[in-house]
Amino acid sequence: MTPADREVAVRLRAILASPEFHPRASDWLRGRFEAAIQGVFQWLGGLSPAERWGLLALCLAGLAAIAVQVWLTVRPSAPPGAKAIAAGGRAEDGASPGTLVARADVLARDGRLREAARLLQEAALLRLSRESGLGWRADRSDWEWVAVLPAARGLPELTRATERVAFGPTADAAAFAACRRAYEALPRERPR
């Protein structure tokens, strides 16, 4: 081999080793994707019209099932009547004691007994504070309210019962029902 031939061979190897002559992974993937798409269209072209319609119906049924599953996952879980009750769900939002009690009942029916007990206690404190002419203060604890409302017969018992349900080791429907009875037994007249 002459020096000129050797020089040509080296240059040729350098040119063939350059990236332009080697396929990139993205080019390979694009080629595989295009081949797969062509295969799918060829397969669809071989189907009869009835088979194509059946396949379309199956795909639409799958999409409908996915849509129903998404809707069931993201929809609110409150019962139909609870939306209006939940609108004024806390005393600081301006809710009335009756609204809070109704919301507590809804929560109890939904099995959310701890939240229901807390809301029932809040309804009792709100009602008794209004009857005694005190302004509502959300920053007071339950027992601070008991100290402020000493003439409210049954309030300490209700507070103990609701705290057992709300913060105790277990919460059951019978204990909440006892709290509900204790709430109804609170005096309706203005405490002295």
C-alpha positions in Angstrom: 0.0 0.0 0.0 1.4 3.3 -1.0 1.5 6.2 1.4 -1.3 7.9 -0.5 -3.5 4.8 -0.2 -2.7 4.5 3.5 -3.6 8.1 4.0 -6.9 7.6 2.1 -7.7 4.5 4.3 -7.0 6.4 7.5 -9.2 9.3 6.4 -11.9 7.0 5.3 -11.9 5.2 8.7 -12.1 8.5 10.4 -15.0 9.6 8.3 -16.9 6.3 8.9 -16.2 6.5 12.6 -17.8 10.0 12.8 -21.3 10.2 14.5 -23.0 11.0 11.2 -22.5 7.3 10.1 -23.7 5.7 13.4 -27.5 5.6 14.2 -28.5 7.4 17.3 -30.8 5.7 19.9 -33.5 8.2 19.2 -33.4 7.4 15.5 -33.7 3.7 16.3 -36.6 4.3 18.7 -38.4 6.5 16.1 -38.0 3.7 13.5 -39.4 1.1 15.9 -42.3 3.3 16.8 -43.1 4.0 13.1 -42.9 0.3 12.4 -45.3 -0.5 15.3 -47.8 2.2 14.1 -47.7 0.8 10.6 -48.2 -2.7 12.0 -51.3 -1.6 14.0 -52.8 0.1 10.9 -52.1 -3.0 8.8 -53.8 -5.1 11.5 -56.8 -2.7 11.6 -57.0 -2.8 7.8 -57.3 -6.6 7.9 -60.3 -6.5 10.2 -63.9 -6.6 9.0 -66.2 -3.6 9.5 -68.1 -5.5 12.3 -64.8 -6.2 14.1 -63.7 -2.6 13.8 -67.0 -1.4 15.3 -66.7 -4.0 18.1 -63.2 -2.8 18.9 -64.3 0.8 18.9 -67.2 -0.1 21.3 -64.8 -1.9 23.6 -62.4 1.1 23.7 -65.3 3.5 24.4 -66.5 1.2 27.2 -63.0 1.2 28.7 -62.9 5.0 28.6 -66.3 5.3 30.2 -65.2 2.9 33.0 -62.1 5.1 33.6 -64.3 8.3 33.6 -66.7 6.7 36.2 -63.8 5.6 38.4 -62.3 9.1 38.3 -65.7 10.7 39.1 -66.2 8.3 42.0 -62.8 9.2 43.4 -63.0 12.9 43.2 -66.7 13.6 44.0 -67.6 14.9 47.4 -68.6 12.1 49.8 -71.2 14.0 51.8 -74.8 12.9 51.6 -77.2 15.0 49.6 -78.6 17.0 52.5 -75.2 17.5 54.2 -74.0 20.2 51.7 -76.3 22.8 53.1 -75.5 21.8 56.7 -71.7 22.0 56.0 -71.9 25.5 54.6 -71.9 27.0 58.1 -70.0 24.3 59.7 -68.2 26.1 62.6 -69.2 28.7 65.2 -66.6 31.1 64.0 -68.3 31.0 60.6 -71.5 32.3 62.1 -73.3 29.0 62.3 -76.1 28.5 64.7 -76.0 25.9 67.4 -78.8 24.0 65.6 -76.8 23.9 62.4 -73.8 22.6 64.3 -75.9 19.8 65.9 -77.4 18.9 62.5 -73.9 18.7 61.1 -72.7 16.6 64.0 -75.6 14.2 63.4 -74.6 13.9 59.7 -71.0 13.3 60.7 -72.1 10.6 63.1 -74.2 8.9 60.5 -71.1 8.9 58.2 -69.1 7.1 61.0 -67.0 10.2 61.8 -67.8 10.0 65.5 -64.8 11.9 66.8 -65.5 15.0 64.6 -69.2 14.7 65.5 -68.5 14.7 69.2 -66.2 17.8 68.8 -68.9 19.6 66.9 -71.6 18.7 69.4 -69.5 20.1 72.2 -69.0 23.3 70.2 -72.7 23.6 69.6 -73.4 23.3 73.3 -70.8 25.9 74.2 -72.0 28.2 71.5 -75.7 27.9 72.7 -74.8 28.4 76.3 -72.5 31.3 75.6 -75.3 33.0 73.6 -77.9 32.4 76.3 -75.7 33.9 78.9 -74.8 36.9 76.8 -71.2 36.0 76.2 -69.5 36.6 72.9 -68.2 33.5 71.2 -64.4 33.0 71.5 -62.9 30.1 69.5 -59.6 30.4 71.4 -61.1 29.2 74.7 -60.7 25.5 75.5 -63.7 23.4 76.5 -62.8 23.5 80.2 -62.3 27.3 80.1 -65.9 27.5 78.8 -67.0 25.3 81.7 -65.3 27.7 84.1 -66.9 30.7 82.5 -70.4 29.0 82.5 -70.5 27.4 86.0 -74.3 27.6 86.3 -74.8 25.5 83.2 -76.0 22.2 84.7 -74.7 19.2 82.9 -72.0 21.0 80.9 -69.0 19.3 82.7 -70.6 15.9 82.2 -71.2 16.6 78.5 -67.6 17.9 78.1 -66.2 14.7 79.7 -68.4 12.5 77.5 -67.6 14.3 74.2 -63.9 14.3 75.0 -64.0 10.6 75.7 -65.5 10.1 72.2 -63.3 12.7 70.5 -60.0 11.8 72.1 -60.4 8.5 73.8 -59.0 5.1 72.6 -62.2 4.1 70.8 -65.3 6.0 69.5 -68.6 4.1 69.0 -72.1 5.1 68.2 -73.5 4.3 71.7 -71.0 6.8 73.2 -72.0 9.4 70.7 -75.7 8.7 71.4 -75.0 9.3 75.1 -73.3 12.6 74.2 -76.3 13.6 72.2 -78.7 12.8 75.1 -76.4 14.9 77.4 -76.7 17.8 75.0 -80.5 17.6 74.9 -80.5 17.5 78.7 -78.6 20.8 79.0 -80.8 23.6 80.5 -82.7 25.7 78.0 -83.1 28.7 80.3 -80.4 31.3 80.7 -77.7 30.1 83.1 -77.3 32.3 86.2 
